[in-house]
Amino acid sequence: MRHRVTAAALAALTAAGGLTVASQTAAQAASAGRTFHVDCAADPAGATGSKQHPWTSLAEANAHTYGPGDRLLFKRGATCTGTLAPTGTGSARAPFTIADYGNGPARARLDGAGAHDVVLLSNTQYVQLKALEITNADNPGSERNGVRLRLTDYGVARGFDISGLYIHDVRGGDYKTVSGSSAIHIAVEGRTKASWYDGLDIGNNRIEDVDREGIYFKSTFSKRDLVGQQQDPNVYPGSGRPAPVSVSTTTR
């Protein structure tokens, strides 16, 4: 009887160990994420986001919700037109990455063609944006951005890495507002919940020929008494003093 109980105990331990291994494997698979490819010069027939049958438009990339460890990769040498506005978030251990793929000599290029934003990262966190070429020159003089980060009544957003980009010819107007115009625009909006960035690393980017700002921060929760009221009263009405918001950034 003692032997049978021991055997049963060993079997239970083995089963538990199997469950642990299975759980670890599932967690590793989840953190590994999925990889999606975009080649706007490819044949759109049968596009699935795979390397063999990549998506061929920013609309297809925007239609998907991304998660921890996912990668959205753009083909080097190809140009996509419009606004990239992905949804979803990464995690501290497995960020969501937007970058390039392929061996072509030219960068993967995103052209806003006069859109308000070429890349819009809104109410998200743990995102890496790397290695792309970004431009937005058509119909110059209107408010626009190359890359815009936006929090609206979100709270704290962590883990951004914006690096290795080439941003040029963002032909915006003379706007110094909460929504543009900049090469990289970091905004905090909303009125009900203070929001801020904790861990915002912007470095090793090449920025040239942009209107109006290179890298700019703006918040509806900020007010500078020394220079008076800067906000549009329709965006930030009232005379009450807003709650403080902190932004942490490293620029190299």
C-alpha positions as CSV (number, residue, x, y, z in Angstrom):
1,M,0.0,0.0,0.0
2,R,2.8,2.4,0.9
3,H,4.4,1.7,-2.5
4,R,1.2,2.4,-4.3
5,V,0.7,5.7,-2.5
6,T,4.3,6.7,-3.4
7,A,3.7,5.9,-7.0
8,A,0.5,7.9,-7.0
9,A,2.4,10.8,-5.4
10,L,5.1,10.6,-8.0
11,A,2.5,10.5,-10.8
12,A,0.9,13.6,-9.3
13,L,4.2,15.4,-9.1
14,T,5.0,14.4,-12.7
15,A,1.6,15.7,-13.9
16,A,2.1,18.9,-12.0
17,G,5.6,19.3,-13.5
18,G,4.0,18.8,-16.9
19,L,1.5,21.5,-16.2
20,T,4.3,23.8,-15.1
21,V,6.3,23.1,-18.2
22,A,3.2,23.6,-20.4
23,S,2.5,26.9,-18.6
24,Q,6.0,28.1,-19.1
25,T,5.9,27.1,-22.8
26,A,2.6,29.0,-23.2
27,A,4.0,32.1,-21.5
28,Q,7.1,32.0,-23.7
29,A,5.0,31.7,-26.8
30,A,2.8,34.6,-25.7
31,S,5.9,36.8,-25.0
32,A,7.3,35.9,-28.4
33,G,4.3,37.4,-30.1
34,R,3.5,37.4,-33.8
35,T,5.2,39.0,-36.8
36,F,3.3,40.9,-39.5
37,H,4.8,42.2,-42.7
38,V,3.8,45.2,-44.8
39,D,5.0,45.8,-48.4
40,C,3.0,48.5,-50.1
41,A,4.6,47.7,-53.4
42,A,3.5,44.0,-53.4
43,D,0.6,42.4,-55.1
44,P,-2.5,42.9,-52.8
45,A,-4.0,39.6,-53.8
46,G,-4.2,37.1,-50.9
47,A,-2.6,39.5,-48.4
48,T,-2.4,37.9,-44.9
49,G,0.4,39.9,-43.3
50,S,2.9,37.0,-43.7
51,K,6.3,37.5,-45.3
52,Q,5.1,35.6,-48.4
53,H,1.8,37.5,-48.6
54,P,2.3,40.8,-46.8
55,W,-0.3,43.5,-46.2
56,T,-0.1,46.2,-48.9
57,S,-1.6,49.2,-47.1
58,L,-1.6,51.0,-43.8
59,A,-5.4,50.4,-43.6
60,E,-4.7,46.7,-43.3
61,A,-2.0,47.3,-40.6
62,N,-4.4,49.6,-38.7
63,A,-7.2,47.0,-38.8
64,H,-5.3,44.6,-36.5
65,T,-5.0,44.9,-32.7
66,Y,-1.5,44.1,-31.5
67,G,-0.3,42.6,-28.3
68,P,2.9,41.9,-26.3
69,G,5.8,40.7,-28.4
70,D,4.1,41.5,-31.7
71,R,6.2,43.0,-34.5
72,L,4.9,45.1,-37.4
73,L,7.6,45.2,-40.0
74,F,7.7,47.4,-43.2
75,K,9.6,46.3,-46.3
76,R,12.8,48.3,-47.0
77,G,12.7,50.2,-50.2
78,A,8.9,50.3,-50.3
79,T,6.7,53.4,-49.6
80,C,3.4,53.3,-47.8
81,T,1.1,56.4,-47.9
82,G,-1.3,57.7,-45.3
83,T,-1.4,57.3,-41.5
84,L,-0.2,54.4,-39.4
85,A,-2.4,54.3,-36.3
86,P,-2.0,50.8,-34.7
87,T,-4.1,49.8,-31.7
88,G,-3.1,47.5,-28.8
89,T,-0.2,47.6,-26.3
90,G,3.0,45.7,-25.6
91,S,4.3,44.8,-22.1
92,A,7.3,45.5,-20.0
93,R,8.8,42.1,-20.9
94,A,7.6,42.0,-24.5
95,P,7.1,45.4,-26.2
96,F,5.2,45.9,-29.4
97,T,7.8,46.7,-32.1
98,I,7.3,48.7,-35.3
99,A,10.4,48.5,-37.6
100,D,11.6,47.3,-41.0
101,Y,12.6,44.1,-42.7
102,G,14.5,43.1,-45.8
103,N,18.0,43.8,-47.2
104,G,17.3,46.7,-49.5
105,P,19.6,49.8,-49.4
106,A,16.7,52.2,-48.9
107,R,14.7,52.5,-45.8
108,A,11.1,51.5,-45.4
109,R,9.3,54.8,-46.0
110,L,6.0,56.1,-44.6
111,D,4.6,59.2,-46.4
112,G,1.7,61.0,-44.8
113,A,0.9,62.9,-48.1
114,G,-0.5,65.8,-46.1
115,A,-2.3,63.8,-43.4
116,H,-2.4,65.2,-39.9
117,D,0.0,62.4,-38.6
118,V,2.2,59.9,-40.4
119,V,2.4,57.7,-37.2
120,L,-0.1,58.1,-34.4
121,L,0.4,56.2,-31.1
122,S,-2.6,56.9,-29.1
123,N,-3.4,55.6,-25.5
124,T,-0.9,52.9,-25.7
125,Q,2.4,51.8,-24.0
126,Y,5.4,49.6,-24.3
127,V,6.0,50.4,-27.9
128,Q,9.2,50.5,-29.9
129,L,9.3,52.6,-33.1
130,K,12.5,52.2,-35.0
131,A,14.5,52.5,-38.3
132,L,11.8,53.9,-40.6
133,E,11.8,56.9,-42.9
134,I,8.9,59.3,-42.3
135,T,7.9,62.3,-44.4
136,N,4.8,64.5,-44.8
137,A,5.3,67.2,-47.4
138,D,2.1,67.4,-49.5
139,N,-0.3,70.4,-49.2
140,P,2.2,72.4,-47.0
141,G,1.1,74.8,-44.3
142,S,-1.6,72.7,-42.5
143,E,-1.2,71.4,-39.0
144,R,0.6,68.0,-39.2
145,N,3.2,65.7,-37.6
146,G,5.7,63.0,-38.4
147,V,5.1,61.0,-35.3
148,R,2.6,61.9,-32.6
149,L,2.2,60.3,-29.2
150,R,-1.1,61.1,-27.5
151,L,-2.6,60.3,-24.1
152,T,-6.2,61.2,-23.4
153,D,-7.5,60.6,-19.9
154,Y,-5.2,57.6,-19.8
155,G,-3.0,57.8,-16.6
156,V,0.6,56.6,-16.8
157,A,2.0,55.2,-20.0
158,R,5.3,53.4,-19.8
159,G,8.0,52.0,-22.1
160,F,8.5,54.0,-25.3
161,D,11.6,53.7,-27.5
162,I,11.6,56.0,-30.5
163,S,14.9,55.6,-32.2
164,G,16.8,55.3,-35.5
165,L,14.1,57.2,-37.5
166,Y,14.8,59.6,-40.4
167,I,12.1,62.2,-40.3
168,H,12.2,65.0,-42.9
169,D,10.1,67.4,-44.9
170,V,7.2,67.6,-42.5
171,R,5.7,70.8,-44.0
172,G,3.3,71.9,-41.2
173,G,2.1,75.4,-40.4
174,D,3.1,77.7,-37.6
175,Y,1.1,75.9,-35.0
176,K,2.1,75.5,-31.4
177,T,-0.9,73.6,-30.2
178,V,-1.6,70.4,-28.3
179,S,-1.9,68.6,-31.6
180,G,1.0,69.9,-33.8
181,S,3.0,70.7,-35.9
182,S,6.2,68.7,-35.2
183,A,8.5,66.0,-36.4
184,I,7.9,64.2,-33.1
185,H,5.0,65.5,-31.1
186,I,4.2,64.3,-27.5
187,A,0.8,65.3,-26.3
188,V,-1.3,64.9,-23.2
189,E,-5.0,65.6,-23.7
190,G,-8.2,65.2,-21.8
191,R,-9.7,67.0,-18.8
192,T,-10.8,64.2,-16.4
193,K,-7.7,62.2,-15.6
194,A,-4.1,63.5,-15.5
195,S,-1.8,61.5,-17.8
196,W,2.0,61.2,-18.2
197,Y,4.8,59.3,-19.7
198,D,7.1,57.2,-17.5
199,G,10.1,56.0,-19.6
200,L,10.1,57.8,-22.9
201,D,13.4,57.3,-24.7
202,I,13.8,59.4,-27.9
203,G,17.3,59.0,-29.3
204,N,19.5,58.6,-32.4
205,N,17.0,60.0,-34.8
206,R,17.8,62.2,-37.8
207,I,15.4,65.1,-38.1
208,E,15.6,67.8,-40.8
209,D,13.5,70.3,-42.7
210,V,10.4,70.2,-40.5
211,D,7.8,72.9,-39.6
212,R,7.3,74.0,-36.8
213,E,9.0,72.0,-34.1
214,G,11.6,69.2,-34.0
215,I,10.6,67.4,-30.8
216,Y,7.8,69.1,-28.9
217,F,5.8,68.4,-25.7
218,K,2.3,69.9,-25.1
219,S,-0.4,69.2,-22.5
220,T,-3.9,70.5,-21.7
221,F,-2.9,70.1,-18.1
222,S,-0.1,72.6,-18.3
223,K,-0.1,76.3,-17.9
224,R,2.9,78.7,-17.9
225,D,2.2,81.8,-15.9
226,L,5.3,83.6,-17.2
227,V,4.1,83.5,-20.8
228,G,0.3,83.7,-20.2
229,Q,-2.4,81.5,-21.6
230,Q,-1.1,79.4,-24.5
231,Q,-4.0,77.0,-24.8
232,D,-7.0,77.3,-27.1
233,P,-9.9,78.0,-24.8
234,N,-12.0,75.5,-26.6
235,V,-9.4,72.8,-25.8
236,Y,-8.8,73.9,-22.2
237,P,-11.7,76.1,-20.9
238,G,-11.8,77.7,-17.5
239,S,-9.3,79.5,-15.3
240,G,-8.7,76.7,-12.7
241,R,-5.2,75.5,-12.1
242,P,-4.8,71.9,-13.5
243,A,-3.1,69.0,-11.8
244,P,0.6,68.6,-12.5
245,V,1.9,66.3,-15.2
246,S,5.4,64.9,-15.4
247,V,7.2,63.8,-18.5
248,S,10.5,61.8,-18.5
249,T,12.5,61.7,-21.7
250,T,16.1,61.0,-22.8
251,T,17.2,62.6,-26.0
252,R,20.6,61.7,-27.5
